[in-house]
Amino acid sequence: MIPADATPDAWPAARLDQAAGLVFVGEMYGVQVDLLALVLGTSQRRASAVAGRWCDAGSAQAATLGPGPRWVWLTKAGLATSGLPYAPAVPGLSRLAHLRAVTAVRLALAAAPQFAAGGAHWRSERRIRSRIGGRIGLREHVPDAEVHWPDGTALAWAGECWAIEAELTPKTVARTAGIMRELLARTGDYGCRPADVLVPGAPPRHARAVYVCSAAARPVLMKGRALLGDLGARVEIRSLPGSALLPAPGRPAGPADRR
């Protein structure tokens, strides 16, 4: 399982080469350089140099969008080179805290030895939304990610699909419980026919919903889970790693921060 207070500080089993790192950045919408260093298994200074080379090649852009190190995201050329079917976009300022939290959750999960042992696969929100295209209903909730555990391993949860949610700020209890129910009741993949979303008697798509949360969000998540009755046994609540939070505000961005 995900360790209760997992941190991605030691991640030797999942360090990526630069090509895979480029794909990682594209899947996550954008990544701050300090977390990119963990992805690549190198220092922040070297990760910044790698990002600079990507920018020089036209594959990425980088800028200080908010507190802490620069953000890096892929251009149209970088997405095409990486084989990613997404429209290029600068990470939205209102989403920076959430994007960082989801990236930290992915790193923390990958740091657990079971992730590599189980051959697990992270399916990003961006990939899910790409598959849905314009077909998503106004009331359909998309998780922050899915984690797929292939069959054929010794893990107790082999063959399962988990819905992953990173929660920084609390929603209402009713809204939280409603999202939990939706995630746990769903039977079809995202982008499937409407008739396949909820098929009576079919196995649920998500064996469990894993919430990785801040201290502020935990009480509402606990209350929401309690409203589910027996269904709540399939909801796990874990703490966000310290790396999930945006760094303390620093100096404003200047010309040297942009490429």
C-alpha positions in Angstrom: 0.0 0.0 0.0 1.0 3.7 0.0 3.0 4.4 3.2 1.1 6.7 5.5 3.7 9.4 5.3 5.6 8.4 2.1 8.2 10.7 0.8 9.9 10.6 -2.6 13.4 11.4 -1.3 14.9 8.0 -2.1 13.6 6.8 -5.4 16.4 4.6 -7.0 14.0 2.1 -8.5 12.0 4.6 -10.5 14.5 7.2 -11.7 13.9 8.0 -15.4 16.1 8.8 -18.3 15.7 12.2 -19.9 13.3 11.0 -22.6 11.1 9.4 -20.1 11.4 12.5 -17.9 10.1 14.5 -20.8 7.0 12.2 -21.0 6.6 12.5 -17.2 6.4 16.3 -17.5 3.9 16.1 -20.3 1.7 13.7 -18.4 1.6 15.9 -15.3 0.8 19.2 -17.2 4.0 20.7 -15.8 6.6 20.0 -13.0 8.7 22.2 -10.8 12.4 21.8 -11.2 13.0 20.5 -7.6 10.5 17.6 -8.3 12.0 17.1 -11.8 15.3 16.5 -10.0 13.6 13.6 -8.1 12.1 12.3 -11.4 15.6 12.2 -13.0 17.4 11.1 -9.9 19.8 14.0 -10.0 20.4 17.4 -8.3 18.2 20.3 -8.7 21.0 22.2 -10.5 21.4 19.4 -13.0 17.7 19.1 -13.5 17.5 22.8 -14.2 20.3 22.3 -16.8 18.3 19.4 -18.4 15.2 21.7 -18.6 17.3 24.4 -20.2 18.4 21.9 -22.9 14.8 20.9 -23.5 13.9 24.6 -23.9 16.8 25.2 -26.3 15.6 22.3 -28.4 12.1 23.7 -28.5 10.6 20.8 -26.6 9.7 22.7 -23.4 9.2 26.1 -21.9 10.2 27.1 -18.3 9.3 30.0 -16.1 8.7 31.0 -12.5 5.0 30.9 -12.3 4.6 31.1 -8.5 6.6 30.4 -5.3 9.6 28.2 -5.5 11.6 26.9 -8.5 10.7 27.3 -12.1 8.0 25.2 -13.7 8.7 23.2 -16.9 6.0 22.2 -19.4 6.1 20.8 -22.9 5.5 22.7 -26.1 3.6 21.4 -29.1 6.9 20.0 -30.5 7.8 18.4 -27.2 4.4 16.7 -26.9 4.7 15.4 -30.5 8.2 14.1 -29.9 7.0 12.3 -26.7 4.1 10.8 -28.5 1.6 12.6 -26.3 -1.8 13.6 -27.8 -2.3 16.7 -25.8 -2.8 20.4 -26.6 0.1 22.5 -25.3 -0.7 24.8 -22.4 1.0 26.8 -19.7 0.1 25.3 -16.2 -2.8 27.4 -14.9 -1.8 29.6 -12.0 -4.9 28.6 -10.0 -3.9 24.9 -10.3 -0.2 25.1 -9.4 -0.6 23.9 -5.8 -2.8 21.0 -6.9 -0.5 20.0 -9.8 2.5 19.9 -7.5 0.5 17.9 -4.9 -0.5 15.3 -7.5 3.1 15.0 -8.8 4.4 14.5 -5.2 1.7 11.8 -4.7 2.9 10.0 -7.8 6.5 10.2 -6.6 5.6 9.0 -3.2 3.6 6.0 -4.6 6.5 5.1 -6.9 8.9 5.2 -3.9 7.0 2.3 -2.3 8.8 -1.0 -3.3 5.4 -2.6 -4.1 5.0 -0.2 -7.0 7.9 -1.6 -9.0 7.4 -5.1 -7.7 3.8 -5.0 -9.0 4.6 -3.5 -12.3 2.1 -0.7 -11.5 1.1 1.9 -14.1 0.1 5.5 -13.3 -2.6 6.8 -15.7 -2.7 10.6 -15.4 -5.7 12.8 -15.3 -4.4 14.4 -18.5 -4.4 11.0 -20.3 -7.9 10.2 -18.9 -9.3 13.6 -20.2 -7.6 13.0 -23.5 -9.4 9.7 -23.9 -12.7 11.3 -23.0 -12.3 14.2 -25.4 -15.4 16.4 -25.4 -17.7 13.6 -24.3 -17.5 14.1 -20.5 -20.8 14.9 -18.8 -21.0 18.0 -16.7 -21.5 16.0 -13.6 -18.9 13.3 -14.2 -16.0 13.4 -11.9 -12.5 12.6 -13.2 -9.9 11.4 -10.6 -6.5 13.0 -10.3 -5.1 9.7 -11.6 -5.6 5.9 -11.8 -3.1 3.3 -10.7 -3.3 0.0 -12.5 -1.8 -3.1 -10.9 -1.3 -5.9 -13.5 -2.4 -9.5 -12.8 0.2 -12.2 -12.3 2.2 -10.7 -9.3 2.3 -11.9 -5.7 0.7 -8.7 -4.4 -2.7 -9.0 -2.7 -4.1 -6.3 -4.9 -2.8 -7.6 -8.2 -5.3 -6.9 -11.0 -6.9 -3.9 -9.2 -7.4 -0.4 -10.5 -7.3 2.4 -7.9 -8.7 5.9 -8.2 -6.2 8.5 -6.8 -7.2 11.8 -5.3 -4.9 14.5 -3.9 -6.8 16.8 -1.5 -5.3 20.0 -0.3 -8.4 21.9 0.7 -11.7 20.4 2.0 -14.9 20.3 0.0 -18.2 19.9 1.7 -18.9 16.6 3.4 -21.8 15.9 1.0 -19.8 16.7 -2.1 -16.9 14.5 -0.8 -19.2 11.6 -0.1 -20.8 11.9 -3.5 -17.5 11.8 -5.3 -16.4 8.8 -3.3 -19.6 6.9 -4.2 -19.2 7.8 -7.9 -15.6 6.6 -8.0 -16.5 3.3 -6.2 -19.7 2.6 -8.2 -18.3 3.2 -11.7 -18.0 0.1 -13.9 -16.8 1.5 -17.2 -13.6 3.2 -18.4 -13.6 6.9 -18.9 -14.8 7.7 -22.4 -17.0 4.6 -22.6 -20.6 4.6 -23.7 -22.9 6.2 -21.2 -24.7 2.8 -20.8 -21.5 1.2 -19.6 -20.7 3.8 -16.8 -22.9 2.0 -14.3 -23.8 -1.5 -15.2 -25.8 -3.4 -12.5 -24.0 -6.5 -11.4 -20.7 -5.6 -13.2 -17.5 -5.4 -11.1 -16.5 -1.9 -10.1 -13.8 -0.2 -12.1 -12.0 1.1 -9.0 -11.3 -1.5 -6.3 -10.5 1.4 -4.0 -10.3 5.1 -3.9 -7.0 6.4 -2.3 -7.2 9.9 -0.9 -3.8 11.5 -0.1 -4.6 14.6 1.8 -3.5 17.6 3.9 -4.3 17.9 7.6 -7.0 20.5 6.7 -8.8 18.1 4.3 -8.6 15.0 6.5 -11.6 15.6 8.8 -14.0 16.1 5.9 -12.6 13.0 4.1 -13.2 11.0 7.3 -16.7 12.2 7.6 -17.4 11.6 4.0 -16.1 8.1 4.2 -18.3 7.4 7.3 -21.4 8.3 5.3 -20.7 5.5 2.9 -21.4 2.7 5.3 -19.8 -0.6 4.3 -18.7 1.0 1.0 -16.3 3.1 3.0 -14.0 0.1 3.5 -12.8 0.7 0.0 -11.6 4.3 0.7 -8.1 4.8 2.0 -7.0 8.1 3.5 -3.2 8.9 3.6 -1.2 12.0 4.4 0.4 14.1 1.7 4.2 14.0 1.7 5.9 17.2 2.7 7.1 17.8 -0.9 3.5 18.2 -2.0 3.3 21.8 -0.7 4.5 24.7 -2.8 7.8 26.1 -1.5 7.7 29.4 0.5 7.4 32.5 -1.7 10.7 33.8 -3.0 11.7 36.6 -5.3 9.4 37.5 -8.2 10.2 36.1 -11.6 12.6 38.0 -13.7 14.0 37.8 -17.3 16.6 35.2 -16.1 13.8 32.9 -14.9 12.2 32.6 -18.3 13.4 30.7 -21.4 
